[in-house]
Amino acid sequence: MFLGPTEEERAETLAAADPVELPHVARALDDFGGALEELR
């Protein structure tokens, strides 16, 4: 989920020094955070 849906994105995420800066990771974290907020 956080690594990305494609092999390319997963490889990029695993090689990144700070994966949170990658757009697909940031988007996944935002979506996850939104889901947690809905549970409150």
PDBQT receptor file of N, H, CA, C and O in Angstrom, charges set to zero:
ATOM      1  N   MET A   1       0.821  -1.181   0.000  1.00  0.00    +0.000 N 
ATOM      2  CA  MET A   1       0.000   0.000   0.000  1.00  0.00    +0.000 C 
ATOM      3  C   MET A   1       0.873   1.256   0.000  1.00  0.00    +0.000 C 
ATOM      4  O   MET A   1       0.684   2.133  -0.843  1.00  0.00    +0.000 OA
ATOM      5  N   PHE A   2       1.819   1.356   0.925  1.00  0.00    +0.000 N 
ATOM      6  H   PHE A   2       1.972   0.643   1.610  1.00  0.00    +0.000 HD
ATOM      7  CA  PHE A   2       2.628   2.569   1.023  1.00  0.00    +0.000 C 
ATOM      8  C   PHE A   2       3.794   2.584   0.037  1.00  0.00    +0.000 C 
ATOM      9  O   PHE A   2       4.303   3.649  -0.311  1.00  0.00    +0.000 OA
ATOM     10  N   LEU A   3       4.212   1.410  -0.407  1.00  0.00    +0.000 N 
ATOM     11  H   LEU A   3       3.798   0.544  -0.124  1.00  0.00    +0.000 HD
ATOM     12  CA  LEU A   3       5.354   1.346  -1.321  1.00  0.00    +0.000 C 
ATOM     13  C   LEU A   3       4.997   1.747  -2.737  1.00  0.00    +0.000 C 
ATOM     14  O   LEU A   3       5.862   2.216  -3.476  1.00  0.00    +0.000 OA
ATOM     15  N   GLY A   4       3.752   1.577  -3.131  1.00  0.00    +0.000 N 
ATOM     16  H   GLY A   4       3.049   1.197  -2.530  1.00  0.00    +0.000 HD
ATOM     17  CA  GLY A   4       3.317   1.922  -4.477  1.00  0.00    +0.000 C 
ATOM     18  C   GLY A   4       2.733   0.726  -5.190  1.00  0.00    +0.000 C 
ATOM     19  O   GLY A   4       3.049  -0.418  -4.864  1.00  0.00    +0.000 OA
ATOM     20  N   PRO A   5       1.878   0.990  -6.168  1.00  0.00    +0.000 N 
ATOM     21  CA  PRO A   5       1.194  -0.104  -6.869  1.00  0.00    +0.000 C 
ATOM     22  C   PRO A   5       2.020  -0.770  -7.972  1.00  0.00    +0.000 C 
ATOM     23  O   PRO A   5       1.705  -1.885  -8.389  1.00  0.00    +0.000 OA
ATOM     24  N   THR A   6       3.066  -0.104  -8.445  1.00  0.00    +0.000 N 
ATOM     25  H   THR A   6       3.321   0.801  -8.106  1.00  0.00    +0.000 HD
ATOM     26  CA  THR A   6       3.861  -0.676  -9.532  1.00  0.00    +0.000 C 
ATOM     27  C   THR A   6       5.232  -1.112  -9.023  1.00  0.00    +0.000 C 
ATOM     28  O   THR A   6       5.704  -0.641  -7.988  1.00  0.00    +0.000 OA
ATOM     29  N   GLU A   7       5.857  -2.012  -9.763  1.00  0.00    +0.000 N 
ATOM     30  H   GLU A   7       5.474  -2.395 -10.603  1.00  0.00    +0.000 HD
ATOM     31  CA  GLU A   7       7.207  -2.463  -9.409  1.00  0.00    +0.000 C 
ATOM     32  C   GLU A   7       8.173  -1.284  -9.385  1.00  0.00    +0.000 C 
ATOM     33  O   GLU A   7       9.042  -1.201  -8.517  1.00  0.00    +0.000 OA
ATOM     34  N   GLU A   8       8.014  -0.375 -10.342  1.00  0.00    +0.000 N 
ATOM     35  H   GLU A   8       7.308  -0.443 -11.047  1.00  0.00    +0.000 HD
ATOM     36  CA  GLU A   8       8.898   0.793 -10.424  1.00  0.00    +0.000 C 
ATOM     37  C   GLU A   8       8.768   1.671  -9.175  1.00  0.00    +0.000 C 
ATOM     38  O   GLU A   8       9.775   2.098  -8.610  1.00  0.00    +0.000 OA
ATOM     39  N   GLU A   9       7.548   1.937  -8.750  1.00  0.00    +0.000 N 
ATOM     40  H   GLU A   9       6.730   1.590  -9.209  1.00  0.00    +0.000 HD
ATOM     41  CA  GLU A   9       7.339   2.758  -7.557  1.00  0.00    +0.000 C 
ATOM     42  C   GLU A   9       7.836   2.060  -6.301  1.00  0.00    +0.000 C 
ATOM     43  O   GLU A   9       8.395   2.705  -5.413  1.00  0.00    +0.000 OA
ATOM     44  N   ARG A  10       7.639   0.762  -6.218  1.00  0.00    +0.000 N 
ATOM     45  H   ARG A  10       7.185   0.238  -6.939  1.00  0.00    +0.000 HD
ATOM     46  CA  ARG A  10       8.134   0.021  -5.052  1.00  0.00    +0.000 C 
ATOM     47  C   ARG A  10       9.659   0.083  -4.974  1.00  0.00    +0.000 C 
ATOM     48  O   ARG A  10      10.222   0.286  -3.898  1.00  0.00    +0.000 OA
ATOM     49  N   ALA A  11      10.319  -0.093  -6.106  1.00  0.00    +0.000 N 
ATOM     50  H   ALA A  11       9.861  -0.258  -6.980  1.00  0.00    +0.000 HD
ATOM     51  CA  ALA A  11      11.783  -0.028  -6.133  1.00  0.00    +0.000 C 
ATOM     52  C   ALA A  11      12.256   1.382  -5.771  1.00  0.00    +0.000 C 
ATOM     53  O   ALA A  11      13.215   1.546  -5.017  1.00  0.00    +0.000 OA
ATOM     54  N   GLU A  12      11.582   2.390  -6.309  1.00  0.00    +0.000 N 
ATOM     55  H   GLU A  12      10.803   2.257  -6.921  1.00  0.00    +0.000 HD
ATOM     56  CA  GLU A  12      11.942   3.779  -6.004  1.00  0.00    +0.000 C 
ATOM     57  C   GLU A  12      11.777   4.071  -4.509  1.00  0.00    +0.000 C 
ATOM     58  O   GLU A  12      12.613   4.745  -3.906  1.00  0.00    +0.000 OA
ATOM     59  N   THR A  13      10.702   3.562  -3.924  1.00  0.00    +0.000 N 
ATOM     60  H   THR A  13      10.023   3.015  -4.414  1.00  0.00    +0.000 HD
ATOM     61  CA  THR A  13      10.437   3.782  -2.508  1.00  0.00    +0.000 C 
ATOM     62  C   THR A  13      11.502   3.119  -1.648  1.00  0.00    +0.000 C 
ATOM     63  O   THR A  13      11.999   3.725  -0.699  1.00  0.00    +0.000 OA
ATOM     64  N   LEU A  14      11.852   1.899  -1.968  1.00  0.00    +0.000 N 
ATOM     65  H   LEU A  14      11.448   1.407  -2.739  1.00  0.00    +0.000 HD
ATOM     66  CA  LEU A  14      12.851   1.174  -1.181  1.00  0.00    +0.000 C 
ATOM     67  C   LEU A  14      14.245   1.784  -1.301  1.00  0.00    +0.000 C 
ATOM     68  O   LEU A  14      15.060   1.651  -0.387  1.00  0.00    +0.000 OA
ATOM     69  N   ALA A  15      14.525   2.454  -2.424  1.00  0.00    +0.000 N 
ATOM     70  H   ALA A  15      13.863   2.563  -3.166  1.00  0.00    +0.000 HD
ATOM     71  CA  ALA A  15      15.837   3.051  -2.636  1.00  0.00    +0.000 C 
ATOM     72  C   ALA A  15      15.921   4.494  -2.130  1.00  0.00    +0.000 C 
ATOM     73  O   ALA A  15      17.014   5.050  -2.025  1.00  0.00    +0.000 OA
ATOM     74  N   ALA A  16      14.784   5.096  -1.819  1.00  0.00    +0.000 N 
ATOM     75  H   ALA A  16      13.896   4.644  -1.904  1.00  0.00    +0.000 HD
ATOM     76  CA  ALA A  16      14.760   6.504  -1.426  1.00  0.00    +0.000 C 
ATOM     77  C   ALA A  16      15.331   6.716  -0.025  1.00  0.00    +0.000 C 
ATOM     78  O   ALA A  16      15.102   5.917   0.884  1.00  0.00    +0.000 OA
ATOM     79  N   ALA A  17      16.075   7.803   0.128  1.00  0.00    +0.000 N 
ATOM     80  H   ALA A  17      16.261   8.452  -0.610  1.00  0.00    +0.000 HD
ATOM     81  CA  ALA A  17      16.608   8.152   1.447  1.00  0.00    +0.000 C 
ATOM     82  C   ALA A  17      15.474   8.566   2.384  1.00  0.00    +0.000 C 
ATOM     83  O   ALA A  17      15.508   8.260   3.576  1.00  0.00    +0.000 OA
ATOM     84  N   ASP A  18      14.478   9.258   1.850  1.00  0.00    +0.000 N 
ATOM     85  H   ASP A  18      14.451   9.507   0.882  1.00  0.00    +0.000 HD
ATOM     86  CA  ASP A  18      13.322   9.696   2.639  1.00  0.00    +0.000 C 
ATOM     87  C   ASP A  18      12.055   9.426   1.826  1.00  0.00    +0.000 C 
ATOM     88  O   ASP A  18      11.576  10.318   1.126  1.00  0.00    +0.000 OA
ATOM     89  N   PRO A  19      11.509   8.222   1.906  1.00  0.00    +0.000 N 
ATOM     90  CA  PRO A  19      10.367   7.827   1.076  1.00  0.00    +0.000 C 
ATOM     91  C   PRO A  19       9.132   8.711   1.253  1.00  0.00    +0.000 C 
ATOM     92  O   PRO A  19       8.307   8.799   0.344  1.00  0.00    +0.000 OA
ATOM     93  N   VAL A  20       8.992   9.359   2.393  1.00  0.00    +0.000 N 
ATOM     94  H   VAL A  20       9.662   9.288   3.132  1.00  0.00    +0.000 HD
ATOM     95  CA  VAL A  20       7.810  10.196   2.637  1.00  0.00    +0.000 C 
ATOM     96  C   VAL A  20       7.752  11.363   1.650  1.00  0.00    +0.000 C 
ATOM     97  O   VAL A  20       6.679  11.918   1.409  1.00  0.00    +0.000 OA
ATOM     98  N   GLU A  21       8.887  11.733   1.083  1.00  0.00    +0.000 N 
ATOM     99  H   GLU A  21       9.758  11.282   1.279  1.00  0.00    +0.000 HD
ATOM    100  CA  GLU A  21       8.923  12.835   0.122  1.00  0.00    +0.000 C 
ATOM    101  C   GLU A  21       8.416  12.422  -1.258  1.00  0.00    +0.000 C 
ATOM    102  O   GLU A  21       8.149  13.286  -2.093  1.00  0.00    +0.000 OA
ATOM    103  N   LEU A  22       8.277  11.133  -1.513  1.00  0.00    +0.000 N 
ATOM    104  H   LEU A  22       8.494  10.431  -0.835  1.00  0.00    +0.000 HD
ATOM    105  CA  LEU A  22       7.767  10.675  -2.808  1.00  0.00    +0.000 C 
ATOM    106  C   LEU A  22       6.258  10.896  -2.874  1.00  0.00    +0.000 C 
ATOM    107  O   LEU A  22       5.546  10.591  -1.917  1.00  0.00    +0.000 OA
ATOM    108  N   PRO A  23       5.764  11.423  -3.992  1.00  0.00    +0.000 N 
ATOM    109  CA  PRO A  23       4.343  11.753  -4.090  1.00  0.00    +0.000 C 
ATOM    110  C   PRO A  23       3.396  10.584  -3.820  1.00  0.00    +0.000 C 
ATOM    111  O   PRO A  23       2.374  10.761  -3.158  1.00  0.00    +0.000 OA
ATOM    112  N   HIS A  24       3.723   9.392  -4.324  1.00  0.00    +0.000 N 
ATOM    113  H   HIS A  24       4.554   9.248  -4.862  1.00  0.00    +0.000 HD
ATOM    114  CA  HIS A  24       2.810   8.270  -4.129  1.00  0.00    +0.000 C 
ATOM    115  C   HIS A  24       2.793   7.805  -2.668  1.00  0.00    +0.000 C 
ATOM    116  O   HIS A  24       1.766   7.323  -2.189  1.00  0.00    +0.000 OA
ATOM    117  N   VAL A  25       3.905   7.942  -1.965  1.00  0.00    +0.000 N 
ATOM    118  H   VAL A  25       4.739   8.333  -2.354  1.00  0.00    +0.000 HD
ATOM    119  CA  VAL A  25       3.947   7.575  -0.546  1.00  0.00    +0.000 C 
ATOM    120  C   VAL A  25       3.200   8.619   0.280  1.00  0.00    +0.000 C 
ATOM    121  O   VAL A  25       2.419   8.271   1.165  1.00  0.00    +0.000 OA
ATOM    122  N   ALA A  26       3.439   9.891  -0.008  1.00  0.00    +0.000 N 
ATOM    123  H   ALA A  26       4.073  10.174  -0.727  1.00  0.00    +0.000 HD
ATOM    124  CA  ALA A  26       2.740  10.964   0.710  1.00  0.00    +0.000 C 
ATOM    125  C   ALA A  26       1.231  10.848   0.520  1.00  0.00    +0.000 C 
ATOM    126  O   ALA A  26       0.465  11.042   1.464  1.00  0.00    +0.000 OA
ATOM    127  N   ARG A  27       0.811  10.534  -0.693  1.00  0.00    +0.000 N 
ATOM    128  H   ARG A  27       1.433  10.377  -1.460  1.00  0.00    +0.000 HD
ATOM    129  CA  ARG A  27      -0.617  10.375  -0.992  1.00  0.00    +0.000 C 
ATOM    130  C   ARG A  27      -1.209   9.199  -0.210  1.00  0.00    +0.000 C 
ATOM    131  O   ARG A  27      -2.301   9.307   0.347  1.00  0.00    +0.000 OA
ATOM    132  N   ALA A  28      -0.491   8.088  -0.171  1.00  0.00    +0.000 N 
ATOM    133  H   ALA A  28       0.397   8.001  -0.624  1.00  0.00    +0.000 HD
ATOM    134  CA  ALA A  28      -0.972   6.914   0.568  1.00  0.00    +0.000 C 
ATOM    135  C   ALA A  28      -1.080   7.215   2.057  1.00  0.00    +0.000 C 
ATOM    136  O   ALA A  28      -2.033   6.792   2.711  1.00  0.00    +0.000 OA
ATOM    137  N   LEU A  29      -0.110   7.942   2.593  1.00  0.00    +0.000 N 
ATOM    138  H   LEU A  29       0.665   8.286   2.062  1.00  0.00    +0.000 HD
ATOM    139  CA  LEU A  29      -0.154   8.300   4.012  1.00  0.00    +0.000 C 
ATOM    140  C   LEU A  29      -1.309   9.260   4.306  1.00  0.00    +0.000 C 
ATOM    141  O   LEU A  29      -1.966   9.147   5.341  1.00  0.00    +0.000 OA
ATOM    142  N   ASP A  30      -1.551  10.197   3.401  1.00  0.00    +0.000 N 
ATOM    143  H   ASP A  30      -1.017  10.289   2.560  1.00  0.00    +0.000 HD
ATOM    144  CA  ASP A  30      -2.689  11.112   3.566  1.00  0.00    +0.000 C 
ATOM    145  C   ASP A  30      -4.004  10.341   3.558  1.00  0.00    +0.000 C 
ATOM    146  O   ASP A  30      -4.884  10.595   4.380  1.00  0.00    +0.000 OA
ATOM    147  N   ASP A  31      -4.133   9.404   2.633  1.00  0.00    +0.000 N 
ATOM    148  H   ASP A  31      -3.418   9.198   1.965  1.00  0.00    +0.000 HD
ATOM    149  CA  ASP A  31      -5.355   8.589   2.559  1.00  0.00    +0.000 C 
ATOM    150  C   ASP A  31      -5.540   7.777   3.839  1.00  0.00    +0.000 C 
ATOM    151  O   ASP A  31      -6.646   7.689   4.371  1.00  0.00    +0.000 OA
ATOM    152  N   PHE A  32      -4.460   7.191   4.324  1.00  0.00    +0.000 N 
ATOM    153  H   PHE A  32      -3.561   7.263   3.891  1.00  0.00    +0.000 HD
ATOM    154  CA  PHE A  32      -4.514   6.389   5.541  1.00  0.00    +0.000 C 
ATOM    155  C   PHE A  32      -4.891   7.261   6.739  1.00  0.00    +0.000 C 
ATOM    156  O   PHE A  32      -5.719   6.876   7.564  1.00  0.00    +0.000 OA
ATOM    157  N   GLY A  33      -4.273   8.439   6.822  1.00  0.00    +0.000 N 
ATOM    158  H   GLY A  33      -3.600   8.752   6.152  1.00  0.00    +0.000 HD
ATOM    159  CA  GLY A  33      -4.596   9.372   7.901  1.00  0.00    +0.000 C 
ATOM    160  C   GLY A  33      -6.046   9.807   7.853  1.00  0.00    +0.000 C 
ATOM    161  O   GLY A  33      -6.688   9.948   8.894  1.00  0.00    +0.000 OA
ATOM    162  N   GLY A  34      -6.572  10.023   6.644  1.00  0.00    +0.000 N 
ATOM    163  H   GLY A  34      -6.051   9.908   5.799  1.00  0.00    +0.000 HD
ATOM    164  CA  GLY A  34      -7.979  10.389   6.491  1.00  0.00    +0.000 C 
ATOM    165  C   GLY A  34      -8.904   9.280   6.967  1.00  0.00    +0.000 C 
ATOM    166  O   GLY A  34      -9.932   9.539   7.594  1.00  0.00    +0.000 OA
ATOM    167  N   ALA A  35      -8.529   8.048   6.664  1.00  0.00    +0.000 N 
ATOM    168  H   ALA A  35      -7.694   7.838   6.155  1.00  0.00    +0.000 HD
ATOM    169  CA  ALA A  35      -9.336   6.909   7.105  1.00  0.00    +0.000 C 
ATOM    170  C   ALA A  35      -9.333   6.809   8.632  1.00  0.00    +0.000 C 
ATOM    171  O   ALA A  35     -10.359   6.504   9.241  1.00  0.00    +0.000 OA
ATOM    172  N   LEU A  36      -8.194   7.061   9.236  1.00  0.00    +0.000 N 
ATOM    173  H   LEU A  36      -7.361   7.309   8.741  1.00  0.00    +0.000 HD
ATOM    174  CA  LEU A  36      -8.126   7.019  10.702  1.00  0.00    +0.000 C 
ATOM    175  C   LEU A  36      -8.955   8.140  11.316  1.00  0.00    +0.000 C 
ATOM    176  O   LEU A  36      -9.598   7.944  12.347  1.00  0.00    +0.000 OA
ATOM    177  N   GLU A  37      -8.944   9.302  10.696  1.00  0.00    +0.000 N 
ATOM    178  H   GLU A  37      -8.422   9.462   9.858  1.00  0.00    +0.000 HD
ATOM    179  CA  GLU A  37      -9.750  10.427  11.208  1.00  0.00    +0.000 C 
ATOM    180  C   GLU A  37     -11.239  10.101  11.156  1.00  0.00    +0.000 C 
ATOM    181  O   GLU A  37     -11.996  10.514  12.035  1.00  0.00    +0.000 OA
ATOM    182  N   GLU A  38     -11.660   9.371  10.140  1.00  0.00    +0.000 N 
ATOM    183  H   GLU A  38     -11.045   9.036   9.425  1.00  0.00    +0.000 HD
ATOM    184  CA  GLU A  38     -13.078   9.003  10.022  1.00  0.00    +0.000 C 
ATOM    185  C   GLU A  38     -13.500   8.065  11.148  1.00  0.00    +0.000 C 
ATOM    186  O   GLU A  38     -14.682   7.999  11.485  1.00  0.00    +0.000 OA
ATOM    187  N   LEU A  39     -12.559   7.347  11.728  1.00  0.00    +0.000 N 
ATOM    188  H   LEU A  39     -11.599   7.400  11.455  1.00  0.00    +0.000 HD
ATOM    189  CA  LEU A  39     -12.880   6.417  12.802  1.00  0.00    +0.000 C 
ATOM    190  C   LEU A  39     -13.054   7.120  14.146  1.00  0.00    +0.000 C 
ATOM    191  O   LEU A  39     -13.582   6.531  15.088  1.00  0.00    +0.000 OA
ATOM    192  N   ARG A  40     -12.621   8.353  14.241  1.00  0.00    +0.000 N 
ATOM    193  H   ARG A  40     -12.191   8.832  13.475  1.00  0.00    +0.000 HD
ATOM    194  CA  ARG A  40     -12.706   9.092  15.509  1.00  0.00    +0.000 C 
ATOM    195  C   ARG A  40     -14.114   9.473  15.821  1.00  0.00    +0.000 C 
ATOM    196  O   ARG A  40     -14.370  10.099  16.849  1.00  0.00    +0.000 OA
TER     197      ARG A  40
